[in-house]
Each structure stands twice: as C-alpha cells, then as structure tokens.
Amino acid sequence: MAAFYKMSGLASLFPGSKKFGQYHLTYLDKNQTQEVDVLSGAFMLLRKSVLDNIGLLDETFFMYGEDIDLSYRIKKEGFKNFYFADTKIIHFKGESTKKDP
C-alpha cells in the first residue's frame, strides 16, 4: 500500500499522514532517531552478528529491493531497524543506472 500511496500522489498530498507518508516516512521527525520498518541501502550499517544470523544480500535482487528484503529479514528474525538522525550522507540517486559515461 505504501507504494500505491506514493504512485497515486496521495503521499504528496498528505506528507504528514502516517498512513499516506509511509514510503518516504515523511510523517517522522528527521531529527529524531527512531525505529522504522525499512532502511535505504544507500547507507545501511549492520552488526556482523546480524548478517551471520539472517544471511547476506539475496543475489536474486540485481538492483533495487535488496534493501527492503534485508530490512524485512532483519525484523523477521527479531532484530530492529533504526533510522539514526545524528549522521548525514549525500545519496546521488540514479547514478547506478546512468547511461552516459
């Protein structure tokens, strides 16, 4: 449903809504560390013991979705995903699929 809300435009219309803002978590305070369901693979830090327990990235995901799968398996095994507010990154979206040299 989160993807539907994003694609239908409902997420843009109601970014503060917990229901409609699920895809980009726009209803959350970006300055507050908190538990989330899914983390972006652009910057994800995990304990080796968690990876030993849940396994590495699933190679059937060539690109896109592997971070969702990993986040899902983390929660499924009883661990938690946290958005950590006390750091910053720059993510150049689309660089992996750029066609120009």
C-alpha positions as CSV (number, residue, x, y, z in Angstrom):
1,M,0.0,0.0,0.0
2,A,2.9,2.4,0.7
3,A,4.0,2.1,-3.0
4,F,0.4,2.7,-4.1
5,Y,0.1,5.9,-1.9
6,K,3.3,7.2,-3.5
7,M,2.4,6.4,-7.1
8,S,-1.2,7.7,-6.8
9,G,0.1,11.0,-5.4
10,L,-1.7,10.6,-2.0
11,A,1.7,10.7,-0.3
12,S,2.5,14.1,-1.8
13,L,-1.0,15.4,-0.9
14,F,-0.7,14.2,2.7
15,P,3.0,14.0,3.6
16,G,2.3,14.4,7.4
17,S,0.0,11.4,7.4
18,K,1.3,8.2,8.9
19,K,-0.9,6.2,6.5
20,F,0.0,8.0,3.3
21,G,3.5,9.1,4.1
22,Q,4.8,5.5,4.7
23,Y,7.0,5.3,1.6
24,H,9.4,8.1,2.4
25,L,8.4,8.3,6.1
26,T,7.6,11.9,5.7
27,Y,5.4,11.9,8.9
28,L,8.5,11.2,11.0
29,D,10.8,13.9,12.5
30,K,14.1,13.5,10.6
31,N,16.0,14.9,13.5
32,Q,14.9,12.1,15.9
33,T,16.4,8.6,16.0
34,Q,13.6,6.1,15.8
35,E,12.7,2.5,14.8
36,V,11.5,2.0,11.2
37,D,10.4,-0.9,9.1
38,V,12.7,-0.4,6.1
39,L,16.1,1.2,5.7
40,S,17.5,2.6,2.4
41,G,20.5,0.6,1.1
42,A,22.2,3.9,0.3
43,F,23.6,4.0,3.8
44,M,23.0,1.0,6.0
45,L,25.2,-0.2,8.9
46,L,24.7,-3.6,10.4
47,R,26.4,-5.8,13.0
48,K,28.2,-8.8,11.5
49,S,26.3,-11.0,14.0
50,V,23.0,-9.9,12.5
51,L,24.3,-10.7,9.0
52,D,25.6,-14.1,10.2
53,N,22.0,-14.8,11.5
54,I,19.9,-13.5,8.6
55,G,22.3,-14.1,5.7
56,L,23.9,-11.7,3.2
57,L,22.1,-9.8,0.4
58,D,19.9,-12.0,-1.8
59,E,21.7,-12.3,-5.2
60,T,18.3,-12.7,-6.9
61,F,17.9,-9.0,-6.5
62,F,20.2,-7.4,-9.1
63,M,19.4,-3.9,-8.1
64,Y,16.5,-2.2,-6.2
65,G,14.6,-4.1,-3.5
66,E,17.6,-5.8,-1.9
67,D,17.5,-3.3,1.0
68,I,13.8,-3.9,1.5
69,D,14.4,-7.7,1.6
70,L,17.3,-7.3,4.0
71,S,15.2,-5.0,6.3
72,Y,12.3,-7.5,6.2
73,R,14.6,-10.4,7.2
74,I,16.1,-8.3,10.0
75,K,12.7,-7.7,11.5
76,K,11.6,-11.3,10.8
77,E,14.4,-12.6,12.9
78,G,13.5,-10.3,15.8
79,F,16.0,-7.6,15.3
80,K,15.1,-3.9,14.8
81,N,15.9,-1.3,12.1
82,F,16.6,2.2,13.3
83,Y,16.9,5.5,11.4
84,F,19.8,7.2,13.0
85,A,19.3,11.0,13.0
86,D,22.8,12.0,14.2
87,T,24.6,11.5,10.9
88,K,24.3,12.8,7.3
89,I,25.0,11.4,3.9
90,I,24.7,12.5,0.3
91,H,23.0,10.0,-1.9
92,F,23.3,10.7,-5.7
93,K,20.1,9.0,-6.8
94,G,20.1,7.3,-10.2
95,E,23.9,7.2,-10.5
96,S,23.9,3.3,-10.7
97,T,21.7,3.3,-13.7
98,K,23.1,6.3,-15.6
99,K,23.6,5.7,-19.3
100,D,26.2,8.4,-20.1
101,P,29.9,7.5,-19.5
